[in-house]
């Protein structure tokens, strides 16, 4: 009697989720500027790479053929798992694991938001209104 094997998309999804956590921890240890900087968007690339890898491995396991529906399903499972971790882990990190990091992160986020609004030519009154709204809603889940 052979043991039940874990599916290829689930394997790659779990690996991608762990890779996301490690990447997020790396940006966390590098500081607030890196945590919310442009390099943080590379974490989406992690999800995409593992989704493509899962589809290719699934294709190889099927003898070199894979249907469109099966390929989409495999890639989607990996993307959902990785991106769920991409959203949930930073929220847990700044709300429960290290709330003091949130205090260092908020001023940096506000500064980036102000700079972005100014680049688009938004009036100072609107900028202040948006910044106040941003400060109230950062890292909240729903109506917390």
N, C-alpha and C positions, 0 to 999 in steps of 0.2 A: 504494500500500500504506500503510494508516494504521497508526500505532503503537498498541500495546496500552495502553488506559487503565486507570488504577488504579481499583478499585471505590470507590463512595461510602462504604460502611462503613469500608474501610481508610483512605481519606483522612481521614474524621472521627476515626477511632481514633488516627491519627498526630498529628493536630492536638490532640486531647484529651490524649494522652500528653505532648506538648510543653507544653501549658497546665498540666498537673499538675506537671511539673518546674519551670516558672516560678513557680507558686504555692508549691511547697515551698521553692524558693530564697528567695522573699520572706519566708516565715516563718522560714527559717534565718537570714537577715540581720537579722531583727527580734529574734532572741534565743531562748533556751530556753523562756521562758514562753509566747511566741507559738507557737513550734514545736509544743508539745504542748498548747496552750490550746484553748479552744473554737472559735476561728476556724479551726483546722486542719481541723475537720470540714467546712468549706465546700468542701474539695477533692472531696468526694464529690458535691457539687452540680455541679461542673465535669463530671464523668463523665456524670451524668444529663442535663444540658443538651445536651451534644454527642451523646449517644445519641438523644435526642428529635429534635434537629436533623437527624441522619443519616436517621432514619426519614422525616421530613417532606421532605427533599430527594430521597430515593429515591422517595417517593410522587409528587412533582412530576415526576421523571424518567420515571416510568411512566405519565404522562398523568393523574395525579390518582387513580389506583387502586393499592392495594397489598394483597396478601394478608396474613393474620395471620402465617403462617409466615415470610414474607419480611420483615415488619416486625420480628418478634422476632429473627430472625437478624441483621438490620442493627444493631439496638440492642445485641444481645448482643456482637457483634464490637467495637463501640466501648467498651462497658463493660469487657470483658476487657482490652483494650489499656490503657485509662486506669487501671483499678484495679491492673493488674500494675505499671504505672509508679509508682502511688501506694504500693505496697508495696516494690518493689525500690529505687527511688531513695533514699528515706531510709535504708535499710539500707546502701547503697553510700556514702552521704554520711557517716554516722557511723562506719562501719567502715574505709573506705579513703580517701575524699576528705579528711575532716577528723576524725580520731580524737580530737583535743583537744576538739571540740565535744561529743562523747559524754561526756567527763569533766565538762563543765558541765551537760549534760542530765540525767544520772543523778540528782544530788541533787534537782533539780526534780521529776522523775518520782516519786521516793521520797516527797517531801513531799506531792505530790498523792494518791498512793496511801494514805498514812497518813491524810490528811484524809478521804478517801472511806471508809475503813474505820471511822473514828471516827463519821462521820455515820450509818453503819448499825449502830452500837453493838457493834462487834466488840471483844473483850477485848484488853488491851494485849499479853498473851502471844502471842495469835494474830496481832496486828498485826506484832510483831517477827519472828515466824516467816515471815510472808508477805513482809515487807520484805527479809529476808535472801535468801529464794528469788528475789525480784524482782531484787535486785542481781546475783545469779549468772547469771540468764537474759536480762537485757536485751541486745538487739541481737545475739543469737546465732542461728545458723541450724542447726537440728538439734542435734547433740551437740557442737558446737564448743567 
